[in-house]
């Protein structure tokens, strides 16, 4: 190699290995078709899912909801009179309650007995008067004493008669009022217990309907989920087919990889120096240097 070749010429070409894959013609055509099909799929518009995705409440659930709403406050309303009756029964019967049970029968019986006492006293008075007349009125003091005793006995007897009748009537009325109050207390307790039982039975019925409705709603939801999954698979079918076809093409055994040797020329010394000088001038210009006469 001469000096001129050293300065301006390049060095001897260097052989470097390169590799390339040979693709059969039928795969190249299929690949082009695959790219076109992929472009068509990519340009498809988004299709929203318009069918329902959540199962609606069943008739059993709606009925249970209405029943539960209708039961709100019912037990409280039933318990209010029961509590009032129990509070009223704790203090014993009042005088007004007792008087309500006072029977006029006792007064009627006492009136009859009192009239008999008056009739007997009148007979006694006649006897006393006859005795006084038979004596010629000489024993007027004795007559006065007997008459006074008769009137006293009559008054005392009638008073005792009515007092006893009143006491018996009051006692019977008190017993009857106490019995009625006890019955009312027991009824109030029973009413409160019944209200609680009705509430429990009603809630049990609501829970049963909710359970049946939940089973039906769950089955309906499964059907909706199945339909949605099926729709998703249908929408993804073109992409799945493209992926499947591209996988087959990538795995085709007829593709061959070949390695060849390619000569690459290296620049000469002077060319390298010119390149380095130009690079240095560019860097110096960037830093503000200017050549002479420039």
Backbone torsions as a table, in degrees:
resi	resn	phi	psi	omega
1	UNK	NA	130.4	179.3
2	UNK	-81.9	174.7	179.0
3	UNK	-62.8	-38.5	-178.8
4	UNK	-64.4	-40.8	177.8
5	UNK	-66.4	-34.8	179.9
6	UNK	-66.0	-39.8	-175.4
7	UNK	-78.3	-44.3	-171.9
8	UNK	-109.5	-24.0	-177.1
9	UNK	-84.8	165.4	176.6
10	UNK	-89.1	169.3	177.0
11	UNK	-80.2	174.5	-180.0
12	UNK	-62.2	139.0	179.8
13	UNK	-57.2	141.5	179.4
14	UNK	-105.1	130.1	-179.1
15	UNK	-83.5	122.5	178.6
16	UNK	-123.1	136.4	-178.4
17	UNK	-77.2	140.1	172.8
18	UNK	-131.0	150.4	-178.2
19	UNK	-122.4	151.0	179.3
20	UNK	-148.8	147.7	-179.9
21	UNK	-103.7	127.1	179.7
22	UNK	-90.1	116.8	-179.2
23	UNK	-101.8	127.8	179.6
24	UNK	-61.2	155.5	-177.2
25	UNK	-61.1	-40.2	-176.1
26	UNK	-67.2	-29.7	176.8
27	UNK	-75.0	-34.8	176.4
28	UNK	-62.4	-42.0	178.1
29	UNK	-66.7	-41.3	179.0
30	UNK	-65.9	-37.0	178.4
31	UNK	-64.5	-41.2	177.3
32	UNK	-62.2	-43.0	177.3
33	UNK	-63.3	-37.8	-179.8
34	UNK	-64.7	-41.1	178.1
35	UNK	-63.6	-41.7	177.9
36	UNK	-63.5	-42.5	178.0
37	UNK	-64.6	-37.9	178.6
38	UNK	-64.8	-37.8	176.9
39	UNK	-64.6	-38.7	177.9
40	UNK	-63.5	-42.4	179.6
41	UNK	-65.3	-40.1	-178.7
42	UNK	-66.0	-25.7	-179.0
43	UNK	-88.5	-2.4	179.1
44	UNK	-67.8	142.1	179.5
45	UNK	-76.1	156.2	178.9
46	UNK	-71.3	131.5	-179.6
47	UNK	-108.4	109.7	-179.9
48	UNK	-74.0	155.1	178.1
49	UNK	-91.0	115.4	-173.2
50	UNK	-100.7	-10.9	179.3
51	UNK	-76.3	156.5	179.5
52	UNK	-63.2	144.8	179.5
53	UNK	-113.0	-14.6	179.2
54	UNK	-118.3	131.9	179.6
55	UNK	-71.4	133.9	179.7
56	UNK	-74.2	165.0	177.1
57	UNK	-67.0	141.9	-178.1
58	UNK	-82.0	163.3	176.2
59	UNK	-56.8	-34.7	178.8
60	UNK	-65.0	-41.3	179.4
61	UNK	-67.6	-40.3	178.4
62	UNK	-65.0	-41.2	178.4
63	UNK	-64.5	-40.6	178.2
64	UNK	-64.7	-37.5	178.7
65	UNK	-64.1	-45.6	178.8
66	UNK	-64.3	-39.3	179.6
67	UNK	-65.1	-41.8	179.6
68	UNK	-65.2	-39.2	177.6
69	UNK	-66.1	-37.2	178.7
70	UNK	-69.1	-23.9	-180.0
71	UNK	-83.7	-10.0	-177.3
72	UNK	-64.1	123.6	177.3
73	UNK	82.6	-5.7	-178.4
74	UNK	-68.0	-47.5	-178.8
75	UNK	-64.5	-35.9	177.8
76	UNK	-64.1	-42.0	177.9
77	UNK	-65.1	-33.9	178.2
78	UNK	-75.7	-30.0	-178.9
79	UNK	-76.7	-25.5	-176.9
80	UNK	-60.3	-51.2	177.9
81	UNK	-66.6	-30.9	177.7
82	UNK	-65.2	-43.1	178.5
83	UNK	-65.6	-39.0	178.7
84	UNK	-63.7	-41.0	179.2
85	UNK	-66.5	-38.5	179.4
86	UNK	-67.9	-39.5	177.5
87	UNK	-65.9	-38.0	179.4
88	UNK	-68.2	-27.8	-176.3
89	UNK	-83.9	-9.6	-175.9
90	UNK	-78.6	-21.5	-176.0
91	UNK	-97.0	2.7	-177.9
92	UNK	83.0	163.4	-178.3
93	UNK	-68.4	142.6	178.4
94	UNK	-87.6	170.1	179.0
95	UNK	-62.6	-37.1	178.6
96	UNK	-64.2	-41.2	178.0
97	UNK	-64.8	-38.9	-179.6
98	UNK	-67.1	-42.7	-179.2
99	UNK	-63.3	-27.4	177.9
100	UNK	-67.0	-22.7	178.6
101	UNK	-99.4	2.7	178.1
102	UNK	-68.1	118.8	-176.3
103	UNK	-89.4	134.2	176.2
104	UNK	-69.5	-4.5	-179.2
105	UNK	-63.5	-41.5	-179.6
106	UNK	-62.6	-41.3	178.5
107	UNK	-64.3	-40.3	178.5
108	UNK	-63.3	-42.6	178.2
109	UNK	-64.3	-41.4	179.2
110	UNK	-65.5	-36.3	178.1
111	UNK	-63.2	-41.3	179.2
112	UNK	-64.9	-45.5	179.9
113	UNK	-65.0	-36.0	179.6
114	UNK	-67.6	-38.4	178.0
115	UNK	-64.9	-38.2	176.5
116	UNK	-62.6	-40.1	178.8
117	UNK	-65.0	-37.5	178.3
118	UNK	-66.4	-41.5	178.9
119	UNK	-62.5	-44.4	179.4
120	UNK	-65.0	-38.2	178.9
121	UNK	-66.6	-35.8	178.6
122	UNK	-66.1	-39.1	177.1
123	UNK	-63.1	-41.8	179.1
124	UNK	-64.3	-37.4	178.7
125	UNK	-64.0	-40.2	178.7
126	UNK	-63.2	-39.7	179.3
127	UNK	-65.0	-41.0	-179.8
128	UNK	-66.0	-42.1	179.8
129	UNK	-65.3	-41.4	179.3
130	UNK	-63.7	-39.5	179.0
131	UNK	-64.9	-37.8	179.8
132	UNK	-69.7	-38.1	179.1
133	UNK	-68.5	-34.0	-179.5
134	UNK	-69.0	-26.4	-179.7
135	UNK	-88.4	1.0	177.6
136	UNK	78.1	18.4	177.9
137	UNK	74.0	11.8	-179.4
138	UNK	-75.1	-25.5	-175.7
139	UNK	-106.0	54.9	-176.7
140	UNK	-68.5	-31.3	179.4
141	UNK	-65.3	-45.1	178.9
142	UNK	-62.9	-38.1	179.5
143	UNK	-63.9	-41.5	-179.7
144	UNK	-64.6	-40.1	-179.9
145	UNK	-65.7	-43.2	-179.6
146	UNK	-64.9	-39.6	-179.8
147	UNK	-66.9	-40.5	178.3
148	UNK	-65.1	-39.0	178.4
149	UNK	-65.7	-38.0	-179.6
150	UNK	-64.5	-46.6	-179.7
151	UNK	-63.6	-38.2	178.8
152	UNK	-64.5	-45.8	179.9
153	UNK	-62.2	-38.5	179.9
154	UNK	-65.4	-46.6	-178.9
155	UNK	-64.1	-45.5	-179.3
156	UNK	-65.0	-42.0	-178.7
157	UNK	-63.6	-43.6	178.9
158	UNK	-66.1	-40.3	178.9
159	UNK	-62.4	-45.4	178.4
160	UNK	-63.7	-36.4	-178.6
161	UNK	-63.0	-47.8	180.0
162	UNK	-69.7	-34.2	178.4
163	UNK	-64.5	-42.8	178.8
164	UNK	-66.4	-42.0	179.0
165	UNK	-63.4	-39.4	179.3
166	UNK	-66.3	-40.8	179.9
167	UNK	-64.9	-42.3	178.9
168	UNK	-65.5	-41.2	178.9
169	UNK	-63.8	-42.1	179.2
170	UNK	-65.1	-41.7	-179.9
171	UNK	-63.3	-44.1	178.9
172	UNK	-66.4	-40.2	179.3
173	UNK	-64.9	-39.2	178.1
174	UNK	-63.7	-43.0	177.8
175	UNK	-62.6	-42.1	-179.2
176	UNK	-67.2	-40.0	178.3
177	UNK	-65.9	-40.3	177.9
178	UNK	-64.2	-41.6	178.8
179	UNK	-63.8	-42.8	179.5
180	UNK	-64.5	-38.0	178.7
181	UNK	-66.6	-40.8	177.3
182	UNK	-62.9	-42.6	177.6
183	UNK	-63.0	-39.9	178.3
184	UNK	-64.9	-39.0	177.9
185	UNK	-63.6	-45.6	178.3
186	UNK	-62.9	-39.1	177.1
187	UNK	-64.7	-38.3	178.3
188	UNK	-65.4	-42.1	177.4
189	UNK	-62.7	-43.0	178.4
190	UNK	-64.1	-37.9	178.9
191	UNK	-65.5	-41.6	177.1
192	UNK	-64.5	-41.8	178.2
193	UNK	-64.3	-41.4	179.1
194	UNK	-64.1	-39.9	178.6
195	UNK	-62.3	-42.7	178.3
196	UNK	-65.3	-40.4	178.7
197	UNK	-65.5	-41.2	177.9
198	UNK	-62.9	-39.0	178.1
199	UNK	-64.1	-43.7	-179.8
200	UNK	-64.8	-44.2	179.6
201	UNK	-64.6	-39.9	178.4
202	UNK	-63.5	-42.6	178.7
203	UNK	-67.1	-35.7	176.2
204	UNK	-63.3	-40.3	177.3
205	UNK	-64.3	-40.7	178.1
206	UNK	-62.4	-45.2	179.7
207	UNK	-62.7	-38.8	178.6
208	UNK	-63.7	-44.4	178.9
209	UNK	-65.7	-38.0	177.3
210	UNK	-63.9	-38.9	178.8
211	UNK	-64.0	-45.5	178.6
212	UNK	-63.9	-43.2	179.5
213	UNK	-64.0	-37.3	179.1
214	UNK	-64.9	-38.1	177.6
215	UNK	-63.2	-45.6	179.5
216	UNK	-65.4	-42.4	179.4
217	UNK	-64.3	-38.2	177.7
218	UNK	-62.3	-42.1	177.6
219	UNK	-64.3	-41.1	178.0
220	UNK	-64.3	-38.6	178.8
221	UNK	-65.4	-39.0	177.1
222	UNK	-61.3	-40.2	178.4
223	UNK	-65.1	-40.6	177.8
224	UNK	-65.6	-41.4	178.2
225	UNK	-63.1	-40.7	179.0
226	UNK	-63.0	-42.0	178.9
227	UNK	-65.2	-39.4	179.5
228	UNK	-67.6	-42.5	177.0
229	UNK	-62.4	-39.6	178.1
230	UNK	-63.7	-39.5	178.3
231	UNK	-65.0	-41.2	177.9
232	UNK	-61.6	-42.1	178.3
233	UNK	-63.4	-39.0	178.8
234	UNK	-65.6	-39.9	179.2
235	UNK	-67.9	-32.3	-178.2
236	UNK	-90.4	1.2	-177.7
237	UNK	-61.1	-45.5	179.3
238	UNK	-60.5	-43.3	178.3
239	UNK	-62.6	-39.0	179.2
240	UNK	-63.3	-40.4	179.2
241	UNK	-65.7	-40.0	178.0
242	UNK	-63.9	-43.6	178.8
243	UNK	-62.9	-40.0	179.3
244	UNK	-65.1	-42.7	-178.9
245	UNK	-69.0	-40.2	178.6
246	UNK	-65.4	-32.5	176.7
247	UNK	-66.4	-39.0	177.6
248	UNK	-64.7	-42.6	-178.9
249	UNK	-65.3	-39.3	-179.7
250	UNK	-67.2	-28.5	-177.6
251	UNK	-95.4	9.0	-178.0
252	UNK	-65.3	127.5	-175.9
253	UNK	-76.2	-9.8	-176.0
254	UNK	-82.1	-5.8	176.5
255	UNK	-74.8	136.8	-176.3
256	UNK	-125.9	140.1	177.1
257	UNK	-106.8	124.0	-179.5
258	UNK	-115.7	147.0	179.4
259	UNK	-116.2	128.0	-179.9
260	UNK	-124.7	161.0	176.8
261	UNK	-103.2	123.8	-178.0
262	UNK	-117.3	132.6	179.4
263	UNK	-81.3	127.7	179.9
264	UNK	-120.0	117.1	-179.1
265	UNK	-77.4	143.8	178.3
266	UNK	-103.2	139.4	178.9
267	UNK	-67.3	153.8	179.8
268	UNK	-76.4	178.1	-176.6
269	UNK	-64.8	-46.3	-177.4
270	UNK	-65.7	-36.8	177.7
271	UNK	-64.1	-40.5	177.7
272	UNK	-63.2	-40.8	-178.5
273	UNK	-67.4	-40.1	176.9
274	UNK	-61.7	-39.2	179.5
275	UNK	-66.1	-40.5	178.7
276	UNK	-67.2	-38.1	179.2
277	UNK	-65.3	-42.2	179.5
278	UNK	-63.8	-37.9	178.5
279	UNK	-65.6	-40.5	179.7
280	UNK	-66.3	-39.5	179.2
281	UNK	-64.2	-39.2	178.7
282	UNK	-63.6	-41.5	179.3
283	UNK	-65.7	-42.9	-180.0
284	UNK	-65.8	-39.0	176.7
285	UNK	-61.8	-37.6	178.3
286	UNK	-63.5	-33.8	-179.3
287	UNK	-83.7	-2.6	176.0
288	UNK	107.7	4.4	-178.6
289	UNK	-80.3	140.2	176.5
290	UNK	-126.1	138.3	178.1
291	UNK	-69.4	158.1	-179.9
292	UNK	-65.5	136.9	-179.4
293	UNK	77.8	2.7	-179.7
294	UNK	-87.5	NA	NA
